[in-house]
Amino acid sequence: MKPGEIVTITTTSEAEYSNTYIVGHLIEDLAYLYHPIRPNILIIKSASTLNKTLALKLNPYEKLVNYIDQNKINLSYLDAQDFESVVYYLIINKKLTSRHKAVLSNLCEMLAKIHCNENILSAYKICLENTAILMEDAFNSKFFKSHLSYMKNSNTAISKNQEKCIYRMAGFAIAQIK
């Protein structure tokens, strides 16, 4: 391995998030890694725990974090700070809690409203066009199934909570295709 290479860390867990790093420096058997989203965070690992298997594959939550990071100028100061805390937790702990997923979901909602110009019909269209993406994610698939009937019948009146859910799913789908 040499500086600049993309690597993953060998772990025993099957459900790892944010497991792609870039080698910064190698000193003896220690590798100083940084995450592509936040290069200012260094992680020190033994070189023997690194590999190049699937190093370029991003999981859905990494794609989501990248999308929000690219659009964080549209977030308020407090929302941007919440996002930063989720990113740091994700990079250091390589997983997300339910609370972190909820924060990302709220940010998806905000960015989808901007993307759709607060037009719920546009959000319906995005959700319906990206059914496969939403059905792959356990977090979004149950919401998609329960909201599918009134997305297909756009004349149906919906509550504020249902509207929020639609925008959250649309934001997730947008992040996966961008």
Secondary structure, DSSP 8 states (H G I E B T S, - for coil): --TT-EEEE--S-SS-SS-EEEEEEEETTEEEEE-SS-TT-EEEEEGGGEE-TTTT---HHHHHHHHHHHTGGGS-HHHHHHHHHHHHHHHHHSS--HHHHHHHHHHHHHHHHHHTTT-HHHHHHHHHHTHHHHHHSHHHHHHHHHHHHHHHSTTS---HHHHHHHHHHHHHHHHHH-
